[in-house]
């Protein structure tokens, strides 16, 4: 299947955005979060992903 057909079958990521995060050790990461997420939440989510801990609900 051509790449352009695969692109069309992927679900839309409406309401999300790619954001740059700064991890506690100072390294930078890019993660996908809900649009409008505060920068402090973006940084915390990236830190949790790095640690491998689940999100609090």
C-alpha positions, 0 to 999 in steps of 0.5 A: 500500500502506498504511503499516501494511502496509509496516511489517509487511514490514520486517525486524526489527532485533533485537539493535540499538539507536539510540545517541547518539554524540559526534563529534570536533568535538563534534556529536551524532549518533544511529546504529544499532549492535548492542545492548551496544556500548560508548560508545567504540565507538559514538563511533568508528563515528559518526566513521568514518561521518562520515569515510566510511571503511570499518570495520576487520574 
